[in-house]
């Protein structure tokens, strides 16, 4: 009987060793599967469910005066500040000349739900001095154009606006953009002008895949 004990012990030790090896192998496989899933989640699954984050920035400055005209240089930047690529479907750019007038009593202006309180001066007039709307091939293929921006990328643009000297107090820039994560179908775009004379581009049929953004991106005082 004593001669069988070492053999049984050896078999038991072998079984324990095999079980330990199997457990370690399963643990390694599970760790690998989890690592692959985590990588796919961070790189593919999570970004696919996130909405694009778009930033609009710009500047405008007076660069010269001649023959009764004032030249202003503007720069605009569309930036992808999110984690997913998006496509620029349409853009609108508006420059408005603003004039102020003194007021004896306080006034309140209301634009699209926002209130502006004025004590000593009010906006007397707004005059559109430049307006441009650009529709891309993602609206109609024959239009051409159209850009995609990956996370961190920027799309700059610049130009010159010329206005009559001494006519406007301020030139204000506004930009509107319609964009989407996917361009698997043409988008219906409508353009309208708000109470401030600013052109807005947006979905004409409430397409859930199309988002829009409008910002005042810069202003220049001409006094």
Secondary structure as UniProt FT lines:
FT   HELIX           2..40
FT   HELIX           41..45
FT   HELIX           46..49
FT   STRAND          54..66
FT   TURN            67..68
FT   STRAND          69..80
FT   STRAND          86..102
FT   STRAND          107..111
FT   TURN            112..113
FT   STRAND          114..118
FT   STRAND          121..135
FT   TURN            137..139
FT   HELIX           141..143
FT   STRAND          147..149
FT   TURN            151..152
FT   STRAND          154..164
FT   TURN            165..167
FT   STRAND          170..180
FT   STRAND          189..193
FT   TURN            195..196
FT   STRAND          199..203
FT   TURN            208..209
FT   STRAND          211..221
//
